[in-house]
Amino acid sequence: MSTIGFIGLGIMGNPMACHLARAGHTVVGYNRSPGRAAELIEAGGTEANSIAEAVKDADVVAVMVPDSPDVQNVLLSEDGVFAHAQPSTLVIDFSSIRPDVTVELAREAAQRGLRLIDAPVSGGEPGAMNATLSIMVGAADAHFAAAKPILESVGKTIVHVGGNGAGQTVKAANQLIVAGNIKLLAEAITFLRAYGVDLDAAVKVLGGGLAGSAVLDQKAPKMLGRNFDPGFRIQLHHKDLGIVTSAAREAGVVIPLGAVVAQLMASAVTNGDGALDHSGLLRGVERLSGANRGEIQ
């Protein structure tokens, strides 16, 4: 069993940290906003008052924060992981950030005698709650082997996809596919509703054919029930599409459909939907289809 400093106890990080504690690891959690550690404490973990306190005795440091600047601050600040972790500590970054930033951070970690891997996850809040996340890992072979027992406590599909930065690149591709699927599902539901079709029946039969997908299974019920409580916020998906469109441009790859979805995601943020679950993209389709604000609940 490892001593794990877990930084970031949000929608995803909190259940992940709890799974690690229940698996028998010693988990010390820290969250920038206080008051998020109650479930971790109930699961057998403890709460730190600073990053330094969380990581000073850790064999492993796990990071789950929103964006590249957040990861850089957590790792590089005066109170950060790199300044206070013990030599040879394994740093697992579960966050979804820019691949080039990950490569730079891994290089800096190595210079300080630390080991860093990028291990972004897919599966949203349900995957985090059920420990069924898909984890795409960018790491040296030895570092992946060291991390795998930790990853197996929070995920179901764990794949080593290459060196540092590869995990973030695969996650960017994942977010491109997921965003396109959610947007098309929202359009399909709006289309079906316009014709007065039984939506529950329609979704059931669509799910049994080639249109079936994890997106349809998880997001159609949220759209039909107009339950947009965040499992994965639109504003975070907006950030991820910025990563993939930028990386695609740098690689000379054309992603025209992805670019359109990125603009529609940006429109959702601009219209005040950024804090909603990404199933809330339905509201954007409704706006474009002529529904007024009073009809969009």
C-alpha positions as CSV (number, residue, x, y, z in Angstrom):
1,M,0.0,0.0,0.0
2,S,1.2,3.5,-0.8
3,T,0.9,6.9,0.9
4,I,-0.9,9.1,-1.6
5,G,-1.2,12.9,-1.6
6,F,-4.3,13.6,-3.6
7,I,-4.6,17.2,-4.9
8,G,-8.0,18.2,-6.2
9,L,-11.2,16.9,-4.5
10,G,-13.8,18.0,-7.1
11,I,-16.5,16.1,-8.9
12,M,-13.9,13.6,-10.3
13,G,-11.1,13.8,-7.7
14,N,-13.2,13.2,-4.6
15,P,-14.6,9.8,-5.5
16,M,-11.2,8.7,-7.0
17,A,-9.5,9.6,-3.7
18,C,-12.2,7.7,-1.8
19,H,-11.6,4.6,-3.9
20,L,-7.9,4.7,-3.1
21,A,-8.5,5.1,0.6
22,R,-11.0,2.2,0.6
23,A,-8.4,0.1,-1.3
24,G,-6.2,0.4,1.8
25,H,-3.8,3.3,0.7
26,T,-3.0,6.1,3.1
27,V,-4.6,9.1,1.3
28,V,-4.0,12.7,2.3
29,G,-6.3,15.0,0.4
30,Y,-6.0,18.7,-0.4
31,N,-8.4,21.0,-2.2
32,R,-7.9,24.7,-2.8
33,S,-11.5,25.4,-1.7
34,P,-12.0,24.0,1.9
35,G,-14.7,21.8,3.0
36,R,-14.4,19.1,0.3
37,A,-12.8,16.3,2.3
38,A,-15.7,15.0,4.3
39,E,-16.3,11.9,2.1
40,L,-12.6,11.2,1.9
41,I,-12.3,11.3,5.7
42,E,-15.3,9.0,6.0
43,A,-13.6,6.6,3.6
44,G,-10.5,6.5,5.8
45,G,-8.4,9.3,4.4
46,T,-7.3,12.6,6.0
47,E,-7.2,16.2,5.0
48,A,-4.2,18.5,4.6
49,N,-4.2,22.3,4.9
50,S,-1.7,22.8,2.1
51,I,-0.1,21.0,-0.9
52,A,3.2,20.8,1.0
53,E,1.5,19.0,3.9
54,A,-0.3,16.6,1.5
55,V,2.8,15.5,-0.3
56,K,5.7,15.7,2.1
57,D,5.5,12.0,3.2
58,A,3.9,10.7,0.0
59,D,5.2,7.8,-2.2
60,V,2.6,8.9,-4.9
61,V,1.1,12.3,-5.6
62,A,-2.2,12.3,-7.6
63,V,-3.4,15.5,-9.3
64,M,-6.9,16.2,-10.6
65,V,-7.4,19.9,-11.4
66,P,-9.2,21.6,-14.3
67,D,-6.6,23.1,-16.6
68,S,-3.0,23.5,-17.7
69,P,-2.3,26.6,-15.5
70,D,-3.8,24.8,-12.5
71,V,-1.5,21.9,-12.9
72,Q,1.5,24.2,-13.4
73,N,0.6,26.0,-10.2
74,V,0.1,22.8,-8.2
75,L,3.4,21.4,-9.3
76,L,5.7,24.4,-9.7
77,S,4.6,27.0,-7.1
78,E,6.6,27.7,-4.0
79,D,4.1,25.6,-2.0
80,G,3.8,23.1,-4.8
81,V,4.5,19.4,-5.3
82,F,7.9,19.7,-6.9
83,A,9.2,21.8,-4.0
84,H,8.0,19.5,-1.3
85,A,7.8,15.9,-2.6
86,Q,10.4,13.4,-1.6
87,P,12.9,12.2,-4.3
88,S,11.6,9.5,-6.6
89,T,8.0,10.3,-5.8
90,L,5.6,9.2,-8.5
91,V,3.4,12.0,-9.7
92,I,0.2,10.9,-11.5
93,D,-1.5,13.8,-13.3
94,F,-5.1,12.7,-13.9
95,S,-6.0,16.2,-15.3
96,S,-6.7,16.9,-18.9
97,I,-4.2,19.5,-20.1
98,R,-2.1,20.5,-23.1
99,P,0.3,17.8,-24.3
100,D,3.2,20.2,-24.6
101,V,2.7,21.4,-21.0
102,T,2.8,17.8,-19.9
103,V,6.1,17.2,-21.7
104,E,7.7,20.2,-20.1
105,L,6.5,19.2,-16.7
106,A,7.8,15.7,-17.1
107,R,11.2,17.1,-18.1
108,E,11.2,19.4,-15.0
109,A,10.1,16.5,-12.7
110,A,13.0,14.3,-14.0
111,Q,15.5,17.1,-13.4
112,R,14.3,17.2,-9.7
113,G,14.5,13.4,-9.3
114,L,10.7,12.9,-9.5
115,R,8.7,10.7,-11.9
116,L,5.7,12.2,-13.7
117,I,3.1,10.5,-15.8
118,D,0.1,11.9,-17.6
119,A,-3.0,9.8,-17.0
120,P,-6.1,11.7,-18.1
121,V,-9.4,9.9,-17.6
122,S,-12.7,9.5,-19.5
123,G,-16.0,8.4,-18.0
124,G,-17.2,11.5,-16.2
125,E,-18.7,11.4,-12.7
126,P,-20.3,8.0,-13.2
127,G,-17.0,6.5,-14.1
128,A,-15.3,8.1,-11.1
129,M,-18.0,7.0,-8.7
130,N,-17.9,3.4,-10.0
131,A,-14.2,3.2,-10.5
132,T,-14.7,2.3,-14.2
133,L,-12.8,5.2,-15.8
134,S,-10.9,4.7,-19.0
135,I,-7.3,5.9,-18.4
136,M,-4.9,6.8,-21.2
137,V,-1.4,6.8,-19.9
138,G,1.7,8.7,-21.2
139,A,4.8,7.5,-19.4
140,A,8.1,5.7,-19.5
141,D,7.5,1.9,-19.3
142,A,8.9,1.6,-15.7
143,H,6.8,4.5,-14.5
144,F,3.7,3.0,-16.0
145,A,4.4,-0.3,-14.2
146,A,4.8,1.5,-10.9
147,A,1.6,3.5,-11.4
148,K,-0.6,0.6,-12.6
149,P,-1.7,-0.7,-9.1
150,I,-2.9,2.8,-8.3
151,L,-4.7,3.3,-11.6
152,E,-6.5,-0.1,-11.2
153,S,-8.2,1.3,-8.0
154,V,-9.9,4.0,-10.0
155,G,-10.2,2.7,-13.5
156,K,-11.3,-0.3,-15.6
157,T,-9.7,0.3,-19.0
158,I,-6.0,1.3,-18.5
159,V,-3.8,1.6,-21.5
160,H,-0.2,2.8,-21.9
161,V,-0.4,4.8,-25.1
162,G,3.2,6.1,-25.3
163,G,5.6,8.5,-23.7
164,N,4.9,11.7,-21.8
165,G,2.2,13.7,-23.6
166,A,0.7,10.8,-25.4
167,G,-2.0,10.3,-22.8
168,Q,-3.0,13.9,-23.1
169,T,-3.0,13.6,-26.9
170,V,-5.3,10.6,-26.8
171,K,-7.6,12.4,-24.3
172,A,-7.9,15.3,-26.7
173,A,-9.0,12.9,-29.4
174,N,-11.5,11.4,-26.9
175,Q,-13.0,14.8,-26.1
176,L,-13.3,15.6,-29.8
177,I,-15.3,12.4,-30.4
178,V,-17.5,12.8,-27.3
179,A,-18.3,16.4,-28.1
180,G,-19.4,15.6,-31.6
181,N,-21.5,12.7,-30.4
182,I,-23.2,14.8,-27.7
183,K,-24.0,17.6,-30.1
184,L,-25.5,15.2,-32.7
185,L,-27.5,13.5,-30.0
186,A,-28.9,16.9,-29.0
187,E,-29.8,17.7,-32.6
188,A,-31.5,14.3,-33.0
189,I,-33.6,14.7,-29.8
190,T,-34.6,18.2,-30.9
191,F,-35.5,16.9,-34.4
192,L,-37.6,14.0,-32.9
193,R,-39.4,16.3,-30.5
194,A,-40.4,18.6,-33.4
195,Y,-42.2,15.7,-35.0
196,G,-44.0,14.6,-31.8
197,V,-42.2,11.3,-31.6
198,D,-42.2,9.2,-28.4
199,L,-38.8,10.2,-27.3
200,D,-38.2,7.4,-24.8
201,A,-39.2,4.8,-27.4
202,A,-37.0,6.5,-30.0
203,V,-33.9,6.6,-27.8
204,K,-34.5,2.9,-26.9
205,V,-34.5,1.7,-30.5
206,L,-31.6,4.0,-31.5
207,G,-29.6,2.6,-28.7
208,G,-30.1,-0.9,-30.1
209,G,-28.7,-0.1,-33.5
210,L,-25.5,1.4,-35.0
211,A,-26.4,4.8,-33.4
212,G,-26.0,3.2,-29.9
213,S,-23.1,4.5,-27.8
214,A,-22.0,5.2,-24.3
215,V,-22.9,8.9,-25.0
216,L,-26.5,8.0,-25.9
217,D,-26.9,5.7,-22.9
218,Q,-25.6,8.3,-20.4
219,K,-26.6,11.6,-21.9
220,A,-30.0,10.9,-23.6
221,P,-31.7,10.4,-20.2
222,K,-30.2,13.6,-18.9
223,M,-31.5,15.5,-22.0
224,L,-34.9,14.0,-21.8
225,G,-35.2,14.7,-18.1
226,R,-33.6,18.1,-18.6
227,N,-31.2,17.2,-15.8
228,F,-28.1,19.2,-16.5
229,D,-26.4,18.9,-13.1
230,P,-22.8,18.7,-13.9
231,G,-21.0,15.4,-14.3
232,F,-18.6,17.1,-16.7
233,R,-19.1,20.8,-17.2
234,I,-19.5,22.5,-20.6
235,Q,-16.7,25.0,-19.7
236,L,-14.3,22.1,-19.2
237,H,-15.2,20.5,-22.5
238,H,-14.8,24.0,-24.1
239,K,-11.3,24.0,-22.7
240,D,-10.6,20.5,-24.0
241,L,-11.7,21.5,-27.5
242,G,-9.4,24.4,-27.4
243,I,-6.6,22.0,-26.7
244,V,-7.5,19.7,-29.6
245,T,-8.1,22.4,-32.2
246,S,-4.8,24.1,-31.3
247,A,-2.9,20.8,-31.4
248,A,-4.4,19.8,-34.7
249,R,-3.4,23.1,-36.2
250,E,0.2,22.7,-35.0
251,A,0.2,19.2,-36.5
252,G,-1.3,20.4,-39.8
253,V,-4.4,18.3,-39.3
254,V,-7.7,19.6,-40.5
255,I,-10.7,18.9,-38.2
256,P,-13.6,20.9,-39.8
257,L,-16.4,19.1,-37.8
258,G,-14.4,19.5,-34.6
259,A,-14.0,23.2,-35.3
260,V,-17.7,23.7,-35.7
261,V,-18.4,21.8,-32.5
262,A,-15.8,23.9,-30.7
263,Q,-17.6,27.1,-31.8
264,L,-21.0,25.7,-30.7
265,M,-19.4,24.8,-27.3
266,A,-18.1,28.3,-27.1
267,S,-21.6,29.6,-27.8
268,A,-22.9,27.6,-24.9
269,V,-20.4,29.1,-22.6
270,T,-21.1,32.6,-23.9
271,N,-24.9,32.0,-23.3
272,G,-24.3,31.2,-19.6
273,D,-24.4,27.4,-19.8
274,G,-20.7,26.8,-19.0
275,A,-21.5,25.4,-15.5
276,L,-24.0,22.8,-16.8
277,D,-23.2,19.2,-17.7
278,H,-22.2,18.9,-21.4
279,S,-25.6,17.3,-22.0
280,G,-26.8,20.9,-21.7
281,L,-25.6,21.4,-25.3
282,L,-29.2,20.5,-26.0
283,R,-30.1,24.1,-25.0
284,G,-27.9,25.5,-27.7
285,V,-29.6,23.4,-30.4
286,E,-32.9,24.6,-29.0
287,R,-31.8,28.3,-29.2
288,L,-30.6,27.8,-32.8
289,S,-34.0,26.1,-33.6
290,G,-35.9,29.2,-32.5
291,A,-36.9,28.4,-28.9
292,N,-37.0,31.5,-26.7
293,R,-35.4,31.7,-23.3
294,G,-38.7,31.1,-21.6
295,E,-39.0,27.7,-23.3
296,I,-35.4,26.6,-22.5
297,Q,-35.5,25.5,-18.9
